[in-house]
Amino acid sequence: MLYALLFACSDYDLSGKAEVEPPDRKDEDEEEEADDPEPDVVVEPLSISFGSVQQSEVRTEVVRVSNDGDAPLTVSDVALIKGEELGYTFTLATALPWVLESGAGEDVVVSFSPYDEGQTEGRLRVTSDDPDEAEVPVTLDSEGDGCFDPSSAYDLHPAAGLVVTDDSVPIIAIYDGSDAGYTSELWLTSPRTKYIATGHESSPGTSVDLGTYDVGTELVFAIKVTDNGQWFYSGPGERNSDGQLHGAVTYKGDCGWTVGFEDSWGGGDQDFNDITMTIGGELEMQIVI
């Protein structure tokens, strides 16, 4: 009888404590899901490479700032923290601050026009009230091309010379044409002698590879007027037998310079278009004294 009673009691908690059901996790999960909504800033792209850009060129790229969260995002500031002195700028279509609803965005137009040659780096910073990422940097890089005119005006420069800045890049001469009464030949005369074209005879667009030269070498060009055998040179007037300027250089952009000549004794009308050619390559224009 006692044995049976003990066996029956084994189905109960003999400690006298009531069994406790495990907590319901569903309620806790619902509380976690009910957290306050937050904004989430997205900046794309996070890096921009402008590549090789010439001095007279402006290249632009767009950075998109948007809100991927479920609460309004306030963008309080967009700033260049590095690179403004190198030629980086930016513009905004809408004044700050921006208040972006979920899924909305604004564009930042970033531009680069180099002040000098060589590799440059910049940094754009976007500041917002994103609780996890208040500041987002955008890295910028580019390279200023080595083709620079020392004047802010890209017009005729009499007495100018072209000087080599890269000894690995070939110099190319392209005949443009002639509107003069005389017929003249175009030549490279220093540091090598090389025939380029003849006015009224060569086809415009005729190109000649002049080769490569040491850095710092001035290329001296000349015309030979076949009607009378007179030679006139680029650079200062002292190079010519009449003591007058007969050549001028104009920067065209895209690493190209127009070299134009006057073919008349005494310097002509000084518009330097009796016969012209384009010289391309890694060069720098200098006023020759």
C-alpha positions in Angstrom: 0.0 0.0 0.0 2.8 2.4 1.0 4.8 1.4 -2.1 1.9 2.2 -4.4 1.4 5.6 -2.8 5.1 6.5 -3.3 4.9 5.4 -6.9 1.9 7.5 -7.5 3.5 10.5 -6.0 6.5 10.2 -8.3 4.5 11.9 -11.0 4.4 15.2 -9.1 7.1 17.7 -8.0 7.9 16.6 -4.5 9.6 19.9 -3.8 6.2 21.5 -3.5 7.0 24.1 -6.2 4.6 24.6 -9.0 5.9 24.1 -12.5 6.5 27.3 -14.5 5.8 27.6 -18.2 8.7 29.1 -20.4 8.2 32.7 -21.4 6.5 33.5 -24.7 9.3 34.8 -27.1 6.7 36.1 -29.5 5.9 39.1 -27.3 9.6 40.0 -27.0 10.2 39.7 -30.8 7.2 42.0 -31.5 8.7 44.6 -29.1 12.0 44.5 -31.0 10.3 44.9 -34.3 8.5 47.9 -33.0 11.7 50.0 -32.6 11.6 53.6 -33.8 12.2 54.1 -37.6 15.6 55.5 -38.6 17.1 57.1 -41.7 19.9 55.4 -43.7 22.2 57.5 -45.9 23.5 56.1 -49.1 26.2 57.9 -51.1 27.2 56.6 -54.6 29.8 56.3 -55.8 32.3 56.4 -52.9 35.2 57.1 -55.2 35.6 59.0 -58.5 38.5 58.9 -60.9 38.5 61.8 -63.5 41.5 60.4 -65.4 43.8 62.6 -67.4 42.4 66.2 -67.7 43.9 69.1 -69.6 44.2 72.6 -68.2 41.5 74.2 -70.4 39.1 71.2 -69.8 36.4 70.8 -67.2 35.3 67.2 -66.4 32.3 66.5 -64.2 30.9 63.5 -62.4 27.7 63.1 -60.2 27.5 61.8 -56.7 24.0 60.7 -55.6 23.0 61.1 -51.9 19.8 59.2 -51.0 17.8 57.9 -48.1 17.4 54.1 -47.8 15.9 54.2 -44.4 12.3 54.4 -43.1 12.5 57.9 -41.5 13.4 61.3 -43.0 17.1 61.9 -43.5 18.6 65.4 -42.9 21.7 66.2 -44.9 23.3 69.2 -43.2 26.5 69.7 -45.1 28.4 68.8 -48.2 32.0 70.0 -48.3 35.4 69.6 -50.1 37.8 68.9 -47.2 40.7 68.3 -49.6 41.4 69.4 -53.2 39.8 72.8 -53.7 43.3 74.3 -54.2 44.0 71.7 -56.9 41.0 72.4 -59.1 38.1 70.4 -57.6 34.7 72.1 -57.2 31.1 71.0 -56.7 27.6 72.4 -57.2 24.2 71.6 -55.6 20.9 72.0 -57.4 19.1 72.5 -54.1 20.3 74.5 -51.1 21.2 72.7 -47.9 20.0 71.3 -45.6 18.2 68.6 -47.5 15.4 66.7 -45.8 15.0 63.4 -47.8 12.1 61.2 -47.3 12.5 57.4 -47.7 13.7 56.6 -51.2 14.4 60.3 -52.1 17.8 61.7 -53.1 19.8 64.7 -54.3 22.8 65.1 -56.7 26.2 66.6 -56.0 27.9 67.6 -59.3 31.7 67.4 -58.8 34.0 69.0 -61.3 37.7 69.0 -62.0 39.8 71.4 -64.0 43.5 71.2 -63.1 45.6 74.2 -62.1 48.8 72.3 -62.7 50.1 69.0 -64.1 50.5 65.8 -62.1 48.5 63.5 -60.0 46.0 65.1 -57.6 43.7 63.7 -54.9 40.7 65.3 -53.2 38.0 64.3 -50.7 34.3 65.2 -50.6 32.4 64.8 -47.3 28.6 64.3 -46.8 27.3 65.0 -43.3 23.8 63.8 -42.2 21.8 62.7 -39.2 22.2 59.0 -40.0 22.7 57.5 -36.5 25.3 54.9 -37.8 27.2 56.9 -40.4 27.0 60.7 -39.8 29.9 61.5 -42.2 30.5 59.7 -45.5 33.7 60.5 -47.5 34.0 60.4 -51.3 37.6 60.0 -52.6 38.5 62.0 -55.8 41.6 61.5 -58.0 42.7 62.8 -61.3 45.8 63.8 -63.3 46.5 67.2 -64.8 47.7 66.8 -68.3 51.2 68.2 -69.1 50.0 70.5 -71.9 50.0 74.1 -70.6 50.0 77.5 -72.1 51.6 80.1 -69.8 48.9 82.7 -70.7 45.3 82.7 -69.7 44.4 83.8 -73.2 44.8 81.1 -75.8 45.5 83.3 -78.8 48.5 84.1 -80.9 51.9 84.2 -79.1 54.5 85.6 -81.4 58.1 84.7 -80.5 56.8 81.6 -78.7 58.6 78.3 -78.8 57.5 74.8 -78.0 59.5 72.9 -75.4 59.4 69.1 -74.8 58.1 67.9 -71.4 58.1 64.2 -71.9 60.9 62.3 -73.8 58.8 59.2 -74.3 56.0 60.7 -76.3 56.5 61.3 -80.1 55.9 64.7 -81.5 53.5 64.8 -84.5 53.2 67.6 -87.1 50.0 67.9 -89.1 49.8 70.3 -92.1 46.7 72.5 -91.9 46.9 74.5 -95.1 48.0 77.7 -96.8 46.1 80.8 -98.1 49.2 82.8 -99.2 50.2 83.8 -102.7 53.7 82.4 -102.1 54.4 78.6 -101.9 56.3 77.7 -98.8 57.8 74.5 -97.3 57.3 73.7 -93.6 60.4 72.3 -91.8 61.6 71.3 -88.4 65.1 72.8 -88.3 66.3 72.1 -84.7 67.4 70.0 -83.0 66.9 67.9 -86.1 66.1 68.8 -89.7 63.0 67.2 -91.1 60.7 68.2 -94.0 57.0 68.4 -93.1 54.8 69.7 -96.0 54.6 72.1 -98.9 51.8 74.8 -99.1 49.4 74.4 -102.1 50.9 71.0 -102.8 50.6 68.8 -99.7 47.1 67.6 -98.7 45.7 69.3 -95.5 45.8 66.7 -92.8 49.2 65.3 -93.9 51.0 64.1 -90.7 54.6 63.5 -90.0 56.1 61.8 -87.0 59.0 64.0 -85.8 60.2 61.5 -83.2 61.0 62.0 -79.5 63.3 64.5 -77.8 65.0 65.1 -74.5 62.9 67.0 -71.9 63.6 70.8 -72.1 64.4 70.7 -75.9 63.0 73.6 -77.9 61.6 72.6 -81.3 62.5 75.3 -83.9 60.3 75.3 -87.0 60.8 77.3 -90.2 59.4 77.9 -93.6 61.3 78.1 -96.9 59.6 80.4 -99.4 60.2 78.5 -102.7 59.4 81.6 -104.8 62.5 83.4 -103.5 64.5 81.0 -101.3 64.0 83.0 -98.1 63.9 81.2 -94.7 61.9 82.4 -91.7 62.0 80.8 -88.3 59.7 80.4 -85.3 60.8 82.2 -82.1 62.3 85.7 -81.8 62.8 88.0 -84.7 66.6 87.9 -84.3 66.5 84.4 -85.9 65.4 85.9 -89.2 67.5 87.9 -91.7 65.0 90.8 -91.7 65.0 90.9 -87.8 61.2 90.5 -87.8 58.8 88.0 -86.2 57.6 85.5 -88.6 56.1 82.7 -86.4 53.4 82.5 -83.7 52.0 79.7 -81.5 48.4 79.3 -80.5 47.2 76.6 -78.0 44.3 74.7 -79.4 43.6 72.4 -76.5 44.0 68.6 -76.4 47.8 68.9 -76.4 47.8 70.6 -79.8 49.4 73.9 -80.9 48.9 75.8 -84.1 52.2 77.1 -85.5 51.6 79.8 -88.1 54.0 81.8 -90.3 54.3 85.0 -92.2 56.0 84.5 -95.5 56.8 88.1 -96.6 60.0 90.0 -96.0 59.5 92.6 -93.2 57.0 90.4 -91.3 53.9 90.8 -93.4 50.5 91.6 -91.8 51.3 89.7 -88.6 48.2 87.4 -88.6 50.5 84.4 -89.0 48.2 82.4 -91.2 50.1 82.3 -94.6 50.9 78.7 -93.8 50.0 76.7 -90.7 50.4 73.3 -89.0 49.4 71.7 -85.8 52.0 70.2 -83.5 50.9 67.6 -81.0 52.7 66.0 -78.1 53.7 66.5 -74.5 54.9 70.1 -74.9 55.0 73.4 -73.1 54.8 76.8 -74.8 57.5 79.3 -73.7 58.2 82.8 -74.8 61.7 82.6 -76.3 64.1 85.5 -75.6 
